[in-house]
Amino acid sequence: MLITADRPVLIVDNIERDRILKEELGEDIVSEIEVFTFNWFDDLEKVLLSEFGVHSLRSDTGRPGEPIPPEVFTSMRLTLCKEEIETYREIGAICDSVLHQEMLGILPDHTEISVQARIAGALIENAIEPVLVLVFGEESAIRYRHNLPRDITIGRRVFVSVCARKRGLIASTSRSVFFSPDQHYRKLHKRVSEIDATAIASSSPGKDMREVFEHIKLAYARAGFPEEWKKHHQGGLAGYNARELFGDERSSYFLKTGNVIAWNPTITGVKSEDTAVITEEGVEIVTFPEKSLWPELDYAFDEVVIRRPDVVII
């Protein structure tokens, strides 16, 4: 995109032009911009100079021109418009449905790799790009916070974490299945879900990310695990990256309507994670929609009830 004083221009090479105009951009956007096509073998800087008379150029990549500091675009990048929010609702509903359908077909003797392939394939079949699919079997959930799926059987319980992308936007979510009742890990799941619910309930317009992070730390302490937050990042703002900004003691960002949050607290062996949009009506958890078939846990905060997915016992 070339932004001049009086017009926005989409500058696209001949390879990508038709696909981008037909598949990527809606008519409402195309009607508002000028489209200029150049040959893929042309020198882009020369094209800009000859066709648009651009002598002084700054860009978000520094190629071409001088680089623009990333923070210049931060507020625009992190605050989504209604079309982007609708995309998030679409991604979220598909992720929730795919995980429910596919995870209920998993067996204890399946390998982590086979489960990864199962989930990734189902997402692709639903036109969602699996950016990341992590599978935590019984052993891996205790050993690693980030487990790259291995050729080992999952055992008595499993949780899956995905980062899934459509139209550039990435949603993250995790779900857990037990193959036999386990009171200890069921209790841990409820506690980590309450920490997650606390983070979501605290994510309101005007709230500083650092303040939300302090609520998360206090929730860990109330759950009886005051040091567990140190073992894994807690998530934060999402968007065109799985995490645009992590919530910690140094992150100074005041939340706004249109921001997307994806908190992911962990206690050794369990995890809670979903992606939510901060709207004028409240926080909407797009990857755990109201119509979800997953059983839910409800946590009340003043007049707000935050829903979290429960464990499914097969």
C-alpha positions as CSV (number, residue, x, y, z in Angstrom):
1,M,0.0,0.0,0.0
2,L,1.3,3.4,-1.0
3,I,-0.2,6.1,1.1
4,T,0.3,9.6,-0.3
5,A,-1.2,12.9,0.9
6,D,-4.3,12.5,-1.2
7,R,-4.8,8.8,-2.0
8,P,-4.2,5.1,-1.0
9,V,-2.8,2.9,-3.8
10,L,-2.5,-0.9,-3.8
11,I,0.7,-1.7,-5.7
12,V,0.6,-5.3,-6.6
13,D,2.6,-7.5,-9.0
14,N,1.1,-9.3,-11.9
15,I,1.4,-12.7,-10.2
16,E,-0.8,-11.8,-7.2
17,R,-3.2,-9.1,-8.6
18,D,-6.2,-11.2,-9.6
19,R,-6.1,-13.4,-6.5
20,I,-5.8,-10.6,-4.1
21,L,-8.6,-8.5,-5.7
22,K,-10.9,-11.5,-5.9
23,E,-10.0,-13.6,-2.8
24,E,-8.5,-11.3,-0.3
25,L,-10.2,-7.9,-0.5
26,G,-13.9,-7.1,-0.4
27,E,-15.6,-4.8,-2.8
28,D,-16.0,-2.2,-0.1
29,I,-12.3,-2.0,0.2
30,V,-11.4,-2.2,-3.5
31,S,-13.9,0.6,-4.3
32,E,-12.0,2.9,-1.9
33,I,-8.5,2.4,-3.3
34,E,-6.5,2.8,-6.5
35,V,-4.9,-0.4,-7.9
36,F,-1.6,-0.3,-9.8
37,T,-0.1,-3.4,-11.3
38,F,3.6,-3.9,-12.1
39,N,5.5,-6.8,-13.5
40,W,7.2,-9.1,-10.9
41,F,10.6,-8.5,-12.6
42,D,10.4,-4.7,-12.4
43,D,12.4,-2.7,-9.8
44,L,9.8,-1.5,-7.3
45,E,11.7,1.6,-6.3
46,K,12.0,2.6,-10.0
47,V,8.3,2.0,-10.5
48,L,7.5,4.2,-7.5
49,L,9.7,7.0,-8.9
50,S,8.5,6.8,-12.5
51,E,4.8,6.2,-11.9
52,F,4.2,8.2,-8.7
53,G,7.1,10.6,-8.5
54,V,8.0,9.4,-5.1
55,H,11.4,10.7,-4.1
56,S,11.1,10.4,-0.3
57,L,9.6,7.2,1.1
58,R,9.3,5.6,4.5
59,S,7.9,2.2,5.0
60,D,7.1,-0.3,7.8
61,T,9.6,-2.7,6.5
62,G,12.4,-0.3,5.3
63,R,12.2,-2.0,1.9
64,P,12.1,0.4,0.1
65,G,12.8,3.7,1.8
66,E,13.6,4.5,5.4
67,P,12.0,2.3,8.1
68,I,9.2,3.7,10.2
69,P,9.4,2.8,13.9
70,P,6.9,-0.1,14.7
71,E,5.2,1.9,17.4
72,V,3.8,4.4,14.8
73,F,1.4,1.7,13.6
74,T,0.8,0.0,17.0
75,S,-2.6,1.6,17.8
76,M,-4.0,0.9,14.3
77,R,-2.7,-2.6,14.2
78,L,-4.0,-3.6,17.7
79,T,-7.5,-2.0,17.4
80,L,-9.6,-4.1,14.9
81,C,-12.4,-3.0,12.7
82,K,-15.8,-4.8,12.4
83,E,-14.7,-6.8,9.4
84,E,-11.6,-8.1,11.3
85,I,-13.8,-9.0,14.3
86,E,-16.2,-10.9,12.1
87,T,-13.2,-12.9,10.8
88,Y,-12.2,-13.7,14.4
89,R,-15.7,-15.0,15.1
90,E,-15.4,-17.2,12.0
91,I,-12.0,-18.6,13.0
92,G,-13.1,-19.1,16.6
93,A,-16.3,-21.1,15.7
94,I,-14.4,-23.3,13.4
95,C,-11.6,-24.0,15.9
96,D,-14.0,-24.8,18.6
97,S,-16.0,-27.2,16.3
98,V,-12.9,-28.9,14.9
99,L,-11.3,-29.5,18.3
100,H,-14.6,-30.9,19.7
101,Q,-15.1,-33.2,16.7
102,E,-11.5,-34.4,16.4
103,M,-10.4,-34.7,20.0
104,L,-13.4,-36.8,21.0
105,G,-12.1,-39.3,18.5
106,I,-8.7,-39.6,20.0
107,L,-7.6,-42.8,21.8
108,P,-5.0,-43.3,24.5
109,D,-2.7,-45.3,22.2
110,H,-2.6,-42.6,19.6
111,T,0.7,-40.7,19.3
112,E,1.2,-37.0,19.7
113,I,2.2,-36.7,16.1
114,S,-0.9,-38.5,14.8
115,V,-3.1,-36.2,16.9
116,Q,-1.2,-33.2,15.6
117,A,-1.9,-34.4,12.0
118,R,-5.5,-35.1,12.8
119,I,-6.1,-31.6,14.1
120,A,-4.1,-29.8,11.5
121,G,-5.8,-31.7,8.7
122,A,-9.2,-30.8,10.0
123,L,-8.4,-27.1,10.2
124,I,-7.0,-27.1,6.7
125,E,-10.2,-28.8,5.4
126,N,-12.1,-25.9,7.0
127,A,-10.0,-23.3,5.2
128,I,-8.1,-22.4,8.3
129,E,-4.3,-22.4,8.4
130,P,-2.8,-24.2,11.3
131,V,0.1,-22.0,12.3
132,L,0.9,-24.1,15.4
133,V,-0.5,-27.4,16.8
134,L,1.0,-28.5,20.1
135,V,-0.1,-31.8,21.6
136,F,0.5,-32.6,25.3
137,G,0.1,-36.2,26.3
138,E,0.2,-37.5,29.8
139,E,4.0,-37.4,30.1
140,S,4.6,-34.3,28.0
141,A,2.1,-32.1,29.9
142,I,4.2,-32.5,33.0
143,R,7.7,-32.2,31.4
144,Y,7.3,-29.3,28.9
145,R,5.4,-26.1,28.7
146,H,6.0,-26.0,24.9
147,N,5.9,-29.6,23.7
148,L,6.6,-30.3,20.0
149,P,4.6,-33.4,19.3
150,R,6.6,-36.6,19.5
151,D,6.2,-40.1,18.4
152,I,4.9,-41.3,21.8
153,T,1.5,-42.4,22.9
154,I,-0.6,-39.8,24.7
155,G,-1.7,-42.0,27.6
156,R,-4.5,-41.2,30.0
157,R,-5.1,-37.6,29.2
158,V,-4.2,-35.0,26.6
159,F,-4.6,-31.3,25.8
160,V,-4.1,-29.6,22.5
161,S,-3.1,-26.0,21.8
162,V,-3.6,-24.4,18.4
163,C,-2.8,-21.1,16.8
164,A,-5.0,-20.9,13.6
165,R,-5.0,-18.2,10.9
166,K,-7.4,-16.8,8.4
167,R,-7.1,-13.6,6.4
168,G,-3.9,-12.9,8.4
169,L,-5.5,-13.0,11.9
170,I,-4.5,-15.6,14.4
171,A,-6.7,-17.1,17.1
172,S,-5.3,-19.3,19.9
173,T,-7.2,-21.9,21.9
174,S,-6.6,-25.1,24.0
175,R,-8.8,-28.0,24.9
176,S,-8.4,-31.0,27.3
177,V,-9.6,-34.6,27.2
178,F,-9.3,-37.3,29.9
179,F,-9.7,-41.0,29.1
180,S,-10.5,-41.8,32.7
181,P,-11.5,-39.7,35.8
182,D,-8.6,-38.0,37.5
183,Q,-9.6,-35.9,40.4
184,H,-6.2,-34.3,40.9
185,Y,-5.8,-33.0,37.4
186,R,-9.5,-32.1,37.2
187,K,-9.0,-29.9,40.2
188,L,-5.9,-28.4,38.6
189,H,-7.9,-27.7,35.4
190,K,-10.6,-25.9,37.4
191,R,-8.0,-23.8,39.2
192,V,-6.1,-22.8,36.0
193,S,-9.5,-22.0,34.3
194,E,-10.3,-19.6,37.2
195,I,-7.0,-17.9,36.7
196,D,-7.8,-17.5,33.0
197,A,-11.3,-16.3,33.8
198,T,-9.8,-13.7,36.1
199,A,-7.6,-12.4,33.3
200,I,-10.5,-12.2,30.9
201,A,-12.7,-10.5,33.4
202,S,-10.0,-8.0,34.1
203,S,-9.5,-7.1,30.4
204,S,-11.7,-4.1,30.1
205,P,-11.3,-0.8,28.1
206,G,-8.9,1.6,29.9
207,K,-7.2,-1.1,32.0
208,D,-3.4,-1.2,31.8
209,M,-2.0,-4.5,30.7
210,R,0.3,-4.4,33.7
211,E,-2.7,-4.2,36.0
212,V,-4.2,-7.2,34.4
213,F,-1.0,-9.1,34.8
214,E,-1.0,-8.2,38.6
215,H,-4.6,-9.7,38.8
216,I,-3.2,-12.9,37.1
217,K,-0.4,-13.2,39.6
218,L,-2.8,-12.7,42.5
219,A,-5.1,-15.4,41.0
220,Y,-2.2,-17.9,40.9
221,A,-1.6,-17.2,44.6
222,R,-5.2,-17.7,45.5
223,A,-5.2,-21.0,43.6
224,G,-2.2,-22.1,45.7
225,F,0.5,-21.8,43.0
226,P,2.2,-18.4,43.5
227,E,5.3,-19.4,41.5
228,E,3.7,-21.1,38.5
229,W,3.3,-17.9,36.5
230,K,7.1,-17.7,36.2
231,K,7.2,-21.0,34.2
232,H,5.4,-19.8,31.1
233,H,4.3,-16.5,29.6
234,Q,0.7,-15.6,30.3
235,G,-0.4,-14.4,26.9
236,G,-1.7,-11.0,26.1
237,L,-2.8,-9.1,23.0
238,A,-3.4,-11.0,19.8
239,G,-4.0,-10.0,16.2
240,Y,-1.9,-10.5,13.1
241,N,0.6,-12.3,15.3
242,A,-0.4,-15.0,17.8
243,R,0.7,-12.5,20.5
244,E,1.2,-8.9,19.5
245,L,2.1,-7.8,23.1
246,F,2.8,-10.0,26.1
247,G,1.3,-9.1,29.4
248,D,4.0,-8.7,32.1
249,E,5.3,-6.2,34.6
250,R,6.8,-4.0,31.9
251,S,4.0,-3.9,29.3
252,S,2.4,-0.5,29.4
253,Y,-0.7,-0.6,27.1
254,F,-4.2,0.6,27.9
255,L,-6.8,-1.8,26.5
256,K,-9.3,-0.5,24.1
257,T,-12.6,-1.6,22.5
258,G,-11.5,-3.6,19.4
259,N,-8.5,-5.2,21.0
260,V,-8.1,-9.0,21.0
261,I,-6.8,-10.8,24.0
262,A,-5.5,-14.4,24.4
263,W,-4.4,-15.2,27.9
264,N,-3.0,-18.6,28.6
265,P,-2.2,-19.4,32.2
266,T,-0.6,-22.8,33.0
267,I,-0.2,-25.0,36.0
268,T,2.1,-28.0,35.5
269,G,0.1,-30.5,33.6
270,V,-2.8,-28.2,32.6
271,K,-3.6,-25.1,30.6
272,S,-6.5,-22.7,29.9
273,E,-6.5,-20.6,26.7
274,D,-9.0,-18.9,24.4
275,T,-9.1,-15.8,22.3
276,A,-11.6,-13.0,23.1
277,V,-12.5,-9.6,21.6
278,I,-13.1,-6.6,23.8
279,T,-16.4,-5.1,22.6
280,E,-18.6,-2.3,23.8
281,E,-20.9,-4.9,25.3
282,G,-18.1,-6.7,27.1
283,V,-15.6,-9.5,26.4
284,E,-16.7,-11.9,23.7
285,I,-14.8,-15.2,23.8
286,V,-14.7,-16.0,20.0
287,T,-13.0,-19.4,20.3
288,F,-15.5,-20.6,22.9
289,P,-18.8,-19.4,21.5
290,E,-22.2,-19.8,23.2
291,K,-23.2,-22.6,20.9
292,S,-20.0,-24.6,21.8
293,L,-20.6,-28.3,22.6
294,W,-17.8,-28.3,25.2
295,P,-19.0,-28.5,28.8
296,E,-18.4,-25.2,30.6
297,L,-17.2,-23.9,33.9
298,D,-18.7,-20.6,35.1
299,Y,-16.8,-18.0,37.1
300,A,-18.7,-15.0,38.5
301,F,-17.0,-11.6,38.9
302,D,-19.3,-8.9,40.2
303,E,-22.1,-8.9,37.6
304,V,-20.0,-10.7,34.9
305,V,-19.9,-14.5,34.4
306,I,-16.9,-15.8,32.5
307,R,-17.3,-19.1,30.7
308,R,-14.4,-21.5,30.4
309,P,-14.3,-24.9,28.7
310,D,-14.2,-27.9,31.1
311,V,-12.4,-31.2,30.6
312,V,-14.2,-33.8,28.5
313,I,-13.9,-37.3,30.1
314,I,-14.3,-40.0,27.4
